[in-house]
């Protein structure tokens, strides 16, 4: 069944050659090529050597090695981000005033409209990017195809992930608070919360393969996602922590520019959000391709 290699779950899906190798590929070709990692028994082999670094670098190549396609696919998000930076952010950040007045700036019509528009744009881009990476569905001249049903499915799974994360966080919070009250140690409490934050990121990443699956119209469950990612459990923790740190640092880039110009700061912030979002989607796509479809990222 395809190439030589081997892991803990099997599949009878037909082999595909398309996968992302990054720069140098023409617009009319699959952005990445690479064999599936099947062995002769149909099992998938996922070597963990440097796998976290390889996944992150692969995500960077997916975005910046296919930059033209990435721009066209993410155009809805880019347009909304630019409009929000020019017309909404200045209103939010001008004359902040009292806490009540600050809150009022965030519940105005323009802000709520931009928030809804950004949500729709992000769903549109997420579905289109997964489909481009995994199913070679190329965008149009300026915009990706609009898959309303897949976007609704993606939204539904995202809400479920959020609810599950909130539920387990509440339970963890009760346990950590109880331990803190018993030990009266602020240092221990801080350490437990930090550990829980890393665990939550790892947990969410492990159940989130339902999202790219929904985008490409493949039905997966949380349990299937969890089981499929078991061989890369440690790798996924490392990836989640490194990407979280990268996103936090990247988010600081725009802050100095707000002191010069709110619009400039908003535009730079939109760029950093674009980078973080596209890389996050690419990491999720890569893990799905490796764990579910048995693709190689060599």
URTA-V996294 format. One record per helix or strand of 3 or more residues. SS is the DSSP state (~ for helix, > for strand). FROM is the first residue (numbers start at 1). TO is the last residue. Records with the same first field share a line. If there is no record, write none. Layout:
SS=FROM-TO ; FROM-TO
//
This chain:
~=51-64 ; 67-73 ; 75-93 ; 99-105 ; 109-135 ; 148-183 ; 186-207 ; 209-215 ; 222-228 ; 230-251 ; 255-258 ; 262-291
//
